[in-house]
Amino acid sequence: MISKLHNSDPKIYKFIEQEKKRQQEGLELIPSENYVSSAVLEAMGSILTNKYSEGFPNHRYYGGNPNIDLIELECINRAKKLFHVEHVNVQPYSGSPANFAVYNALLEPGDPITGMNLLDGGHLTHGWKVSATAKFFKSYPYHVKPNGRVDFDELWNIAKEYKPKLIWCGATAYARTIEFEKFSEIADSVNAYLIADISHISGLIVGGVHPSPVPFAHVITTTTHKTLRGPRGAMIMVTKKGIKKDPEIAQKIDKAIFPGLQGGPHNHTTAAIAVALGEAAKPAFKTYAKQIVLNAKTMAAEFTKLGITLVSGGTDNHLMLLDLSKEGSLGAQLEYAMDVAHMTANKNTIPGDLASPYYPSGLRLGTPALTTRGMKEPQMKQIARWIVDIINHIKPYRLPEDKTKRLEFMKTFKKKMDKDVFLKSVAREVMNLTSQYGTNT
Ligand SMILES: Cc1ncc(COP(=O)(O)O)c(C=O)c1O
């Protein structure tokens, strides 16, 4: 059947089809990506996108919202039940605005905050120097220790010296369990808000394979499109502990989103989040979450067996970070070579990285998307072996020490890799594997 889009805009149709093919033929190893179900896609692509509904259920600034109210209330109720929280705002456009709304709700400009340093695995919005969050608030980042785990001694010192009003826990590239209780002890000692950003691990928490921050954090933020396997969006949740600290915290959060930061909510996204939350409440999601972690542990163990160093020596969750500093800061080269071989990953800094974020020494890999496709331990081992073969293949292409030579070096490297016979042979094997697995739609 020829689609309507094909008729009306063949160019965009073609690009989408190409991307669909890429997603089907390749191995998706970016830990923050996933494949949503066709039910989530259907809600996302629905007529709900036509409607304006500034405000909140039963309190809108536009008419015609009875159905939108039903959808948003259902979404909120599903989230409350699933995460065991008191209040949920499902309107943030994505994770970054959700986090900025939390600052907007609880702090004044110039207030001190702390979050995990970006190079150590933290997110931009947790106070990284180029982010607006560091421009409008005083950021004192904490780090990880040489063993790759959060340096709680340093965080205690930051808390005592700078008295942050807000402490972030949760990360973007951290392979270990987030120790919410330890963070809460420190936050409570200086009367700071503890905000758990569980964007990466919300699906694992719902699935029962990562502890929940609910007893410890005042506010919880999460994207909905990572391990939770929903559409691109976010939620802000308030716990009992948060309400105890500040009885008006829920209203402050809502006001900080609208009218504080955003206009009309994306109702098609709200509906798709509700569908994803419905899916996450089913027993099969627990099996899925368990398999994500089992797959990550299996892949990590295979890398270690094959001589690759992992930051923190392994993983407790859905992701791992390869430390390629001794191989010659291969992050950027490996990301490209893997692309040629139909494997998608992202270059990443490693703690204390001497290279730059654009040419980092690490590579971040995760298993949520592969697990959605039904892949299990034997496939994880095979994928690790392919990646190590590629690392060995590109080892001669060490990053030049001289920074001015890097751009030219990468240009030449890419041209060579595009024609590389070995990478093409891996790509064929990858496509043979992926042809045996669907993509959840
Ligand atoms: C921990 C964490 N918080 C927030 C975000 C921001 O989400 P978004 O990209 O949807 O703005 C991310 C995204 O990678 C993340 O990993």
The ligand as an SDF file (V2000), in Angstrom:
LIG
                    3D

 16 16  0  0  0  0  0  0  0  0999 V2000
   20.3690   11.7320   32.9970 C   0  0  0  0  0  0  0  0  0  0  0  0
   19.7590   12.5500   31.9010 C   0  0  0  0  0  0  0  0  0  0  0  0
   19.0060   13.6020   32.2220 N   0  0  0  0  0  0  0  0  0  0  0  0
   18.4440   14.3780   31.2770 C   0  0  0  0  0  0  0  0  0  0  0  0
   18.6170   14.1100   29.9470 C   0  0  0  0  0  0  0  0  0  0  0  0
   18.0510   15.0640   28.9350 C   0  0  0  0  0  0  0  0  0  0  0  0
   17.0650   14.5430   28.1750 O   0  0  0  0  0  0  0  0  0  0  0  0
   16.6660   15.1980   26.7470 P   0  0  0  0  0  0  0  0  0  0  0  0
   17.7370   14.8200   25.8050 O   0  0  0  0  0  0  0  0  0  0  0  0
   15.3520   14.5690   26.4920 O   0  0  0  0  0  0  0  0  0  0  0  0
   16.5770   16.6740   26.9540 O   0  0  0  0  0  0  0  0  0  0  0  0
   19.3820   13.0050   29.5680 C   0  0  0  0  0  0  0  0  0  0  0  0
   19.5650   12.7140   28.1330 C   0  0  0  0  0  0  0  0  0  0  0  0
   20.4490   12.1060   27.6840 O   0  0  0  0  0  0  0  0  0  0  0  0
   19.9780   12.2080   30.5720 C   0  0  0  0  0  0  0  0  0  0  0  0
   20.7540   11.1730   30.2640 O   0  0  0  0  0  0  0  0  0  0  0  0
  1  2  1  0
  2  3  1  0
  2 15  2  0
  3  4  2  0
  4  5  1  0
  5  6  1  0
  5 12  2  0
  6  7  1  0
  7  8  1  0
  8  9  2  0
  8 10  1  0
  8 11  1  0
 12 13  1  0
 12 15  1  0
 13 14  2  0
 15 16  1  0
M  END
$$$$
